[in-house]
Amino acid sequence: MQEELCELQNLLYAESQHAILVILQGMDASGKDGAIRQVFGPVNPMGITVKPFKAPTAGELSHDFLWRIHKAAPAKGMIQVFNRSI
């Protein structure tokens, strides 16, 4: 399946019409980082980014709830993983 994922990532990037957002949420030490490495390790690192979301800072709290989410949304042709701790 990892080879197929790499091929699909190439198509996603080449077409640049869609983006993929993967959201992983769990307690600290729940295995989110290991899952990201296992699933997305073989894909091209230029086409994927991982954004950790911890407790919001004071500056982030001064904006609406989705402000920091919109800033980290993936561009077309890219894969973005939100690593959210609860």
C-alpha positions as CSV (number, residue, x, y, z in Angstrom):
1,M,0.0,0.0,0.0
2,Q,2.9,2.4,0.6
3,E,3.9,2.2,-3.1
4,E,0.3,3.0,-4.1
5,L,0.4,5.9,-1.6
6,C,3.5,7.3,-3.2
7,E,2.0,7.0,-6.7
8,L,-1.2,8.8,-5.5
9,Q,0.9,11.5,-3.9
10,N,2.6,12.1,-7.3
11,L,-0.8,12.4,-9.0
12,L,-2.1,14.7,-6.3
13,Y,0.9,17.0,-6.8
14,A,0.8,16.8,-10.6
15,E,-2.8,17.7,-10.8
16,S,-2.7,20.5,-8.1
17,Q,-6.5,20.6,-7.9
18,H,-7.0,19.0,-4.5
19,A,-5.3,18.8,-1.1
20,I,-5.5,16.1,1.6
21,L,-5.9,16.9,5.3
22,V,-5.3,14.1,7.8
23,I,-6.2,14.9,11.4
24,L,-4.8,12.7,14.2
25,Q,-6.0,13.4,17.7
26,G,-5.1,11.7,20.9
27,M,-3.5,11.9,24.3
28,D,0.3,12.5,24.5
29,A,2.2,9.2,24.0
30,S,-0.8,7.7,22.2
31,G,1.2,6.7,19.1
32,K,0.3,9.6,16.8
33,D,3.9,10.3,15.9
34,G,4.7,6.6,15.3
35,A,1.6,6.3,13.0
36,I,2.7,9.4,11.0
37,R,6.2,7.9,10.5
38,Q,4.8,4.5,9.6
39,V,2.2,5.6,7.1
40,F,3.8,8.7,5.6
41,G,7.5,7.7,6.0
42,P,8.0,6.5,2.4
43,V,6.2,9.4,0.7
44,N,8.1,12.3,-0.8
45,P,8.8,14.7,2.1
46,M,8.4,17.7,-0.2
47,G,4.7,17.0,-0.6
48,I,3.7,16.5,3.1
49,T,3.9,18.6,6.2
50,V,3.0,17.8,9.8
51,K,1.6,20.5,12.0
52,P,1.4,19.9,15.7
53,F,-1.4,21.6,17.6
54,K,-0.8,22.0,21.4
55,A,-2.7,24.3,23.7
56,P,-3.3,27.7,22.0
57,T,-1.1,30.6,22.8
58,A,-2.3,33.9,24.1
59,G,-2.0,35.4,20.6
60,E,-4.0,32.5,19.1
61,L,-6.7,32.8,21.8
62,S,-7.3,36.5,20.7
63,H,-8.6,35.2,17.3
64,D,-11.6,33.0,16.5
65,F,-11.4,29.3,17.1
66,L,-10.5,28.2,13.6
67,W,-7.9,31.0,12.9
68,R,-4.9,28.8,13.5
69,I,-6.4,26.0,11.6
70,H,-7.0,28.1,8.5
71,K,-3.3,29.3,8.6
72,A,-2.1,25.7,8.4
73,A,-4.5,24.4,5.8
74,P,-2.7,22.5,3.0
75,A,-2.1,24.0,-0.4
76,K,-3.4,22.3,-3.5
77,G,-1.4,19.3,-4.4
78,M,-0.1,18.9,-0.8
79,I,-0.8,16.5,2.1
80,Q,-1.0,18.1,5.6
81,V,-1.2,16.1,8.8
82,F,-2.6,17.8,11.9
83,N,-1.1,16.2,15.0
84,R,-3.4,17.3,17.8
85,S,-2.9,16.5,21.4
86,I,-5.8,16.6,23.8
